[in-house]
Amino acid sequence: MKKIIYPKIGGVDSIEIVEGDDPTASEGEVVVRIHRAGINFADLMMRQGLYGSNPDFPFTPGYEASGVVSEIGEGVSGLKEGDRVLAMTGFGGYSEKVSIDASRVFKLPDSVTFDQAAAIPVTYGTAYHMLFHLGRIRPGDTVLVHHAAGGVGTAVAQLCKVAGASLIIGTASSTKREFVESIGVKFVDREKEDFVQVCKDLTGGQGVHHSIDPVGGKNLLRSYKATRKGGKVYFFGASSAVKGDSRSWITALKMWFNTPKLDPIKMMSSNKALFGVHMGLLDDPSIFKGHLEALSKLLEEGDIDPIIDSVWAFERVADAQMHMHERKNRGKILLDFSP
């Protein structure tokens, strides 16, 4: 089988496609023949050696994939060969086949496509965890989300509508204004407008109930300022540490240096909460399973529908990742591994 590996820290030109042995299903495992694999910004940071929780190099990235069960290990029940499934791979999803614990594999309803399935876990799982599990979002709440045109941003927009949010404010580049507005989000030009002031102006000076920040650095403090007393801020990424496809220590160190040192006493006085979110490091798998069950129901009922930016042949993985590096995507980027 073919798989994609990161042999070392580097730019997209360091990515390799190699031949590997077909995996086999050990006890409690299944082998999944992958059709689609999701690309996430964390994959780019891992390649640059900026993520911190990835395996040692060389390794195969890929948190999420969809495909067909091709082999069943001993002791596995509820799945059979030929089942269409979603696989929460953790790592290894950028490959034609993967062996995985059966508890991390979920059967797909006939109505759900491979594209939809591979686009759900990380982006919608993260958005759902922040807004519903941690945030307890309520009808009438107001929300700020950065990178509003990306995978998580578009998921946030759809889930906010499900929750009955009264206002969604999203920052993005000027080229994405029309798209952001088309998904029901109040567009803010991240390069020309002060999103803190916009949030204050649109909420009677109070600020938003929820601020969703995958940028980090000084942007995180501004997101905190854009949030009202009693509000919640969610930090789940550090895109400001990445500039271009190769690692820049200057950019990364600038992000870390500008990350705010929040005063707990002041936080207490304002009743604000700051959540750090990393779905890959959740200790309780039942939490994420519950999220997927809720999202699956919303998907089947038509309340959410992942926006797919593009699907790339896996041989073009470097081009697909550059598409994300250049912030061109509007929605989710997928790799095609189908037979």
C-alpha positions in Angstrom: 0.0 0.0 0.0 1.0 3.6 -0.4 1.2 6.1 2.5 2.4 9.6 3.1 5.1 10.3 5.6 6.9 13.2 7.2 10.5 12.0 7.2 11.8 15.1 8.9 11.0 18.7 9.8 10.5 20.7 6.7 8.4 22.4 4.1 5.9 20.7 1.7 8.8 19.6 -0.4 9.9 17.3 2.4 6.7 15.2 2.2 7.2 11.7 0.8 4.9 9.0 -0.6 6.2 5.6 0.1 5.3 1.9 -0.2 4.5 0.1 3.0 3.3 -3.3 4.1 -0.4 -3.8 4.2 -1.6 -3.7 7.8 -3.3 -6.6 9.5 -6.0 -6.6 12.1 -4.9 -7.7 15.5 -7.3 -8.7 18.2 -9.9 -5.9 18.7 -8.8 -4.1 15.5 -10.1 -3.6 12.0 -8.4 -2.7 8.8 -10.0 0.2 6.9 -9.4 0.8 3.2 -9.4 4.6 3.2 -11.3 6.7 0.7 -11.0 10.2 2.1 -8.6 11.7 4.7 -9.1 15.2 6.2 -6.3 17.8 6.3 -6.1 20.0 9.4 -3.9 23.0 10.2 -2.4 20.8 12.9 -0.9 18.6 10.2 1.0 21.6 8.8 2.3 22.5 12.3 3.4 18.9 12.9 5.5 18.9 9.7 7.2 22.1 10.8 8.0 20.6 14.2 5.8 23.2 16.0 3.0 21.0 17.3 4.4 19.1 20.3 2.1 16.1 20.5 2.9 14.3 17.3 5.0 11.0 17.1 8.7 11.1 16.5 9.8 11.6 12.9 9.3 9.8 10.5 5.5 9.3 10.9 2.3 9.4 8.9 -0.1 12.2 9.8 -3.9 12.2 9.6 -6.4 12.4 12.4 -9.5 11.4 10.5 -10.5 9.3 7.6 -13.5 7.6 6.0 -13.5 4.3 4.1 -14.5 0.6 4.0 -13.7 -2.1 6.5 -11.5 -4.7 4.7 -10.5 -7.0 7.6 -11.9 -7.9 11.0 -9.7 -8.9 13.9 -10.7 -11.4 16.6 -13.1 -10.2 19.3 -14.6 -7.4 17.1 -18.4 -7.2 17.1 -20.8 -4.8 15.4 -18.6 -4.4 12.3 -18.1 -6.5 9.2 -16.1 -6.4 6.0 -17.6 -4.0 3.6 -19.0 -1.6 6.2 -18.7 2.1 5.3 -17.1 3.7 8.3 -15.5 6.8 9.8 -12.1 6.1 11.4 -10.7 8.3 14.1 -7.1 7.4 13.3 -5.3 9.8 15.6 -2.3 9.5 13.3 -1.8 7.4 10.2 -4.8 8.6 8.2 -2.8 9.8 5.2 -2.6 6.2 3.8 -4.5 3.7 1.7 -5.0 1.4 4.6 -4.9 1.6 8.3 -5.3 -0.8 11.2 -7.2 0.7 14.1 -8.9 -0.2 17.3 -12.5 -1.0 16.5 -13.7 1.4 19.3 -12.4 4.2 17.1 -14.4 3.2 14.1 -18.0 4.2 13.5 -20.5 2.9 10.9 -21.8 5.4 8.5 -25.5 5.8 7.6 -26.2 5.2 3.9 -27.1 8.9 3.5 -23.6 10.1 4.6 -20.9 10.4 2.0 -17.2 9.7 2.4 -16.6 13.4 2.0 -19.0 14.4 4.7 -17.7 11.8 7.1 -14.1 12.8 6.7 -15.0 16.4 7.2 -16.9 16.0 10.5 -14.6 14.7 13.3 -11.9 17.3 13.9 -13.7 20.5 12.7 -17.2 19.8 13.8 -16.0 17.8 16.8 -13.9 20.8 18.0 -16.6 23.3 17.4 -19.2 21.2 19.1 -16.9 20.6 22.1 -16.3 24.3 22.5 -19.8 25.6 22.0 -22.0 22.9 23.5 -19.9 20.8 25.9 -17.8 23.6 27.4 -19.8 26.7 26.5 -23.4 25.6 27.0 -24.4 27.9 24.2 -27.9 29.2 24.5 -30.4 30.9 22.1 -29.6 34.5 21.7 -25.9 34.2 22.4 -23.3 36.1 20.3 -20.2 34.5 18.9 -16.8 35.7 17.5 -14.8 33.2 15.4 -11.5 33.8 13.7 -10.6 32.1 10.3 -14.3 32.1 9.7 -13.9 30.6 6.2 -11.9 27.6 7.3 -13.1 24.1 8.4 -13.8 25.0 12.0 -15.1 28.4 11.2 -17.7 27.0 8.8 -18.6 24.4 11.4 -19.0 27.0 14.0 -21.4 29.0 11.7 -23.7 26.0 11.2 -23.7 24.9 14.8 -24.4 28.4 16.0 -27.5 28.4 13.8 -28.5 25.1 15.4 -28.1 26.6 18.8 -30.1 29.8 17.9 -27.2 32.3 18.2 -28.4 35.8 17.5 -25.1 37.0 16.0 -22.0 35.4 14.5 -19.0 37.6 13.8 -16.2 36.2 11.8 -12.7 37.5 10.8 -11.1 36.6 7.5 -9.2 38.1 4.7 -10.9 40.6 2.3 -11.0 38.0 -0.5 -13.4 35.8 1.6 -16.0 38.5 2.4 -18.6 37.2 0.0 -18.2 33.6 1.2 -18.3 34.5 4.9 -21.4 36.5 4.4 -23.0 33.7 2.4 -22.9 31.4 5.5 -24.7 33.9 7.7 -21.6 35.4 9.4 -21.0 39.2 9.9 -17.7 39.7 8.1 -14.8 41.6 9.7 -11.7 42.3 7.6 -8.9 41.0 9.8 -6.4 43.3 8.1 -8.3 46.5 8.1 -10.9 46.4 10.9 -10.6 46.3 14.7 -12.7 43.2 15.6 -12.7 44.1 19.2 -14.5 47.4 18.5 -16.9 45.7 16.0 -17.9 43.2 18.7 -18.5 46.0 21.2 -20.4 48.1 18.7 -22.7 45.2 17.7 -23.4 44.1 21.3 -24.2 47.5 22.9 -20.7 47.8 24.3 -20.8 44.5 26.2 -18.9 42.1 23.9 -19.7 38.6 22.7 -20.7 35.6 24.8 -18.2 33.3 23.1 -14.8 34.0 21.3 -13.2 31.2 19.3 -9.5 31.7 18.7 -7.2 29.5 16.6 -4.7 32.3 16.1 -3.0 32.8 19.4 -0.3 35.3 20.3 -1.5 38.9 20.7 -4.8 38.0 18.9 -5.8 35.9 22.0 -5.7 38.9 24.3 -7.8 40.9 21.9 -10.3 38.0 21.7 -10.5 38.1 25.5 -11.2 41.9 25.3 -13.9 41.3 22.7 -15.7 39.0 25.2 -18.2 40.3 27.7 -18.1 39.8 31.4 -19.3 36.3 32.1 -18.3 35.2 28.6 -16.0 32.4 27.4 -12.9 32.3 25.3 -11.7 29.1 23.5 -8.1 28.7 22.4 -7.5 25.7 20.1 -4.7 26.6 17.8 -1.7 28.8 17.1 -1.8 29.7 13.4 0.1 32.9 14.0 3.2 30.7 14.7 3.2 29.6 11.0 4.3 31.8 8.1 4.8 30.0 4.9 5.3 26.3 4.4 8.7 26.1 6.2 9.3 26.7 9.8 10.3 30.2 10.9 11.6 30.4 14.4 11.2 34.1 14.4 7.5 33.8 13.7 7.0 31.0 16.2 8.9 32.8 19.0 7.0 36.0 18.3 3.8 34.2 18.8 4.9 32.6 22.1 6.3 35.9 23.3 3.0 37.7 22.5 0.9 35.1 24.1 -0.9 36.9 27.0 -0.1 36.1 30.6 -3.6 36.4 32.0 -4.1 37.4 35.6 -6.4 35.0 37.4 -7.6 37.7 39.8 -8.7 39.9 36.9 -10.3 36.9 35.3 -12.2 36.2 38.5 -13.4 39.8 38.7 -14.8 39.7 35.2 -16.1 36.2 35.5 -14.6 35.3 32.2 -13.4 31.8 31.4 -10.5 30.7 29.1 -10.6 27.1 27.8 -7.6 25.5 26.1 -8.9 22.8 23.7 -7.1 19.9 22.1 -9.5 17.2 21.0 -6.6 14.7 20.3 -5.7 14.8 24.0 -9.1 14.2 25.6 -8.7 11.6 28.3 -12.3 10.4 28.2 -13.2 8.9 24.8 -16.8 8.7 25.7 -17.0 12.5 25.5 -15.9 12.6 21.9 -18.1 9.6 21.1 -21.1 11.5 22.4 -20.1 14.5 20.2 -20.0 12.3 17.1 -23.4 10.8 17.9 -24.9 14.2 18.3 -23.3 15.5 15.1 -24.3 12.4 13.2 -28.0 13.1 14.1 -27.7 16.7 13.1 -26.1 15.6 9.8 -28.8 13.0 9.0 -31.5 15.6 9.8 -30.0 18.2 7.5 -29.1 20.7 10.3 -25.5 20.6 9.3 -23.7 19.9 6.1 -19.9 20.2 5.9 -18.6 22.7 3.3 -16.0 20.9 1.2 -13.4 23.3 -0.2 -11.7 20.7 -2.4 -10.7 17.1 -2.8 -7.1 16.4 -3.9 -5.6 13.2 -5.2 -3.3 12.0 -2.4 -0.3 12.3 -4.7 -0.9 16.0 -4.7 -0.7 16.3 -0.9 2.0 19.0 -1.1 -0.3 21.2 -3.3 -3.2 20.6 -1.0 -1.2 21.7 2.1 0.1 24.7 0.3 -3.6 25.6 -0.5 -4.1 25.7 3.3 -0.8 27.5 4.0 -1.9 30.3 1.6 -5.2 30.5 3.4 -7.2 29.9 0.2 -9.6 27.3 1.5 -13.2 27.9 2.1 -14.3 24.9 4.2 -12.6 21.5 4.5 -9.7 20.2 2.4 -9.7 16.4 1.8 -7.3 13.9 0.3 -8.6 11.2 -2.0 -7.3 7.7 -1.4 -10.1 5.8 -3.0 -9.3 2.7 -5.0 
